């Protein structure tokens, strides 16, 4: 019985190495997190060495999980509508990065037959459907950006599917395909809690006038008031961005990392 307990403790210790490694990688992009990174890496490696002496297989598995944890931490671009996320994402894509675009993923779950589509119709009713049976994005947009409760409901309908797809894409490209140049583009990074597995985090920002001009240039069919309502929602949801010095330092680290990969920015 005692041997089983020992192996159970060792197994738990090995599994914990993955989130520790991920977190250590994340804080490494914060200048104040350097000491935390060193302490976490030192503790993990010390544990792996000690356990490898008695049970080499645990040491091997722990080392694999340590590497996987580091690989699962990927850069992220976030910010409000019209802030420049797509422009930066396009630049990175042209320079060899694979960009995981959460907006594009979200649109996939609006197509009829998907789980997201069924959730939306169930919660919003058939009034959001166009004559062809697909979701009328203009109608849905007006509903959710004029009513905060409906916006929360829409997020509840889609977020779990979007997050699952993003996590799967990260695993697929960073672990299974072993690609290095991966970045996530997601407006609601903190609201979806994806920030816990992302680093460095680059927050794109611009004045409201600039954002409004960009939005109207990109899609003049959407009324100006609709864009203003979207920006109001952005402002309410971005309380996490108030720690500007912290986010700016992390963004600076992110830009430096991108420059190292692409050669320019």
N, C-alpha and C positions, 0 to 999 in steps of 0.2 A: 504493500500500500504506500509506504514512504517513497519507494522508487517512482511510483506513478505520480505522486505529488510533486517530486523533484522535476520530473519531465514536464508536468503541467506548468510549473513555475518557469522553467526554461523556455517553453513554447510561448508563453505570454510575454516573457522578456524579449524574445526574438521578434514577435509581432509588433511590439511597441516601438521597435527600432525604426520601422517605416515612417510613422507620423513624426517621430523625433527628427529623422533625417530630412523630411520634407520641411518641417518648421525651421530647422537650422539653415537650410538653403534659402528659405524665404527671408529670414532676418539678416542674412549676409548682405542683402542689398541696402540695408539701413546701416549707416555709419555707426550708430550707437549699438547696433546689434552684433558687432564683430566679436565682442567678448562672449556673448551668449552662444554664438556659433561655435567658438573654440571650445567652450565648456561642454556643449552638447556633443560635438564630434569626439572630444577626448573621452567622455563618459561612454559613448557608444562603442568606440574602438577598444577601449579597455575591457568592456564587458565581452565583446566578441573574442578578444584574445584569451581571456580567462576561460570562457566556455569552450573554446576550440581545443584547449589542452585536454579536457576531459571528454568532450563530445564533438569531434571535428565536423560532423554533419550539421550540428546546430550553428557552428561557426560559419560554414559555407552558406547555409540558408540565411543567416543573419546578414552576411555580407551582401548577398543578392538583394535582400529587402532594403538595405542601406542605400545601395545604388539606385534601386527603383524609386525610393522616396525622394532622392535628389532629382531624378528625372521627371517626377510628376509635378514639380514646381516650375511653372512656365510664366513668361511675361504676359501682362494684360494691358490693354488700352481701354480707358473708360472716359466718360464725360457726357454732358448733355447733348441734346439734338443740335446739330449745326456747329458743334464745338471743334470739329476737325478729325474725329475718330476715323471716319472712312477714308479721308485723304491720307492720313498716316498709315492706315491699314493697306491701302493701295500701294503706297510707296514701298512698304515692307514686302508686299507680295511680289512687286516687280524686282526686288532685290533678293529673292530666293526664300523668303519666309512662307510657310503655310499659315494662312490666317483663318482661325476658327471664328466665324462671324455669327454671333448669337442672333442678330436680327434675321439673317438668312435662314438660320435653323428654325426660328420662330415662325417664319412664313411657311416653312415646310409642314408645320403642324396645323396650318389653317386650311390645308387642302382636304377636300371631302374624303372620308374613309379613314382618316387618321384619328388617334385618340384625342388629340387636341381639338380637332373639329367637333367631335362628338361632345366633348366637355363644354365647349362654347355654346353649341346649340341647346344643350340640356339646361345651361344656366342662364342664357340670354334669350332663348326662344327663337322661333323661326323668323322673327322680324329682322334678324341680322343676315338673312340669306338673300342672295341675288336670284333673279329668275332662273339662272342655270343651276341653282342648287349650291353654288359655292358661297363662301362667306363674303359679304359685301364689306370690304375693308373700310370704305368711306363711312358707312353707317356705324360700324363698330367703333371706328376712331372717334366719331362725334359723341358716341355714348360714353366711352371710357374717359375721355378727356374733359367731359363736362360734369362728371360725377366721380369723386374720389373712391367711393365704395365700389363702383362698377370697375374702376381701374384695378383695385385690389382683387376683385373677383376674377378679372381677366388674367392677372398675374398668377392667381391660384390655379386657374385652368391650364396654364401653359408652362409655368416655371419648372415643374418637376420633370417634364419631358425635355425641355431645353437643357436643363442642368445635366440630366442623364446622358444626352447626346454629346454635350461638351466634354464631360468626363470620359466618355468612351473614345472620342476623337483624340483626347490627350493620351490616353493609354495606347490607342492604335498607332499613333504617329511617334510618340516619344519612347514607348517601350517595345511594341511589336515591330515597328519599322525602324526604330532607333534613329529618328531624325532629330536634329538639334534646333533647327530654325522653325520654331512654332510660337505663335502668339495668339492670344484670345482677345477678340474685340467685343466688349459687352458693356452696354450702357448702365445696367443695374448691377454692377459688380458687387457692391457692398450689400445691397438689398437681397441678393440671392446667396450671399455668404460664400461666393466663389473666391473672394479676396483671401480666404484662409489658405488656398492652395496656389496663389499667384504671386509671383515676384520676378522682376521688379514690376511695380504698378505705375503706369503713366496716365496721368489725368489731363485730358485735353480741355482747355477752357478758352472762352472768348466772350466779348461783351454781348449783351442781349441784342443790340442793334446789328452786330456782325452776324450773329447766329440767325437772326430773322432774315437778313438779306440772303444769306447762303441757302436757307431753306426755301425761300420763294424763288430763287434762281434755279434750284434743283427741281422743284415741283410747284409750278405756279397755279396748278389746279386746286390746291388745298387753300382754303381761305386763311387770311392773315390771323384772324381771331383764333382759329384752330391751333396754329403754331404757337400763339401766345399762351393758350391754355396748356399746351404740351410743356412749354418752358416753365410755367408756374408749377406744374407737377414735378418737373426736373428739380426746381429749386427746393421744393418741400422734401423731396426724397434724398437730396444730397447734403444732409446734415453731417455725414461722415467726412465731407471734403473741407470742413471748417478747420481741420488741423493742417492748414496749408503748408507751414514750414516742414512738417513731417513728410507730407505727400510730395512737396517740391524736391526734397532731398532724394526721396525714393525715385521720383521721375528723373532727376538728374542722373542717378545711377543707371536707370533704364536706358536713357538716351546714350550714355557712355557705352553700355553693353551692346546696343544696336549699332553704334558707330564702329565698334570693334568687329562686328559681323559683316557689315555692309561696306565699310570704308568711308562712308560719308552720310550726311543727313541734311 
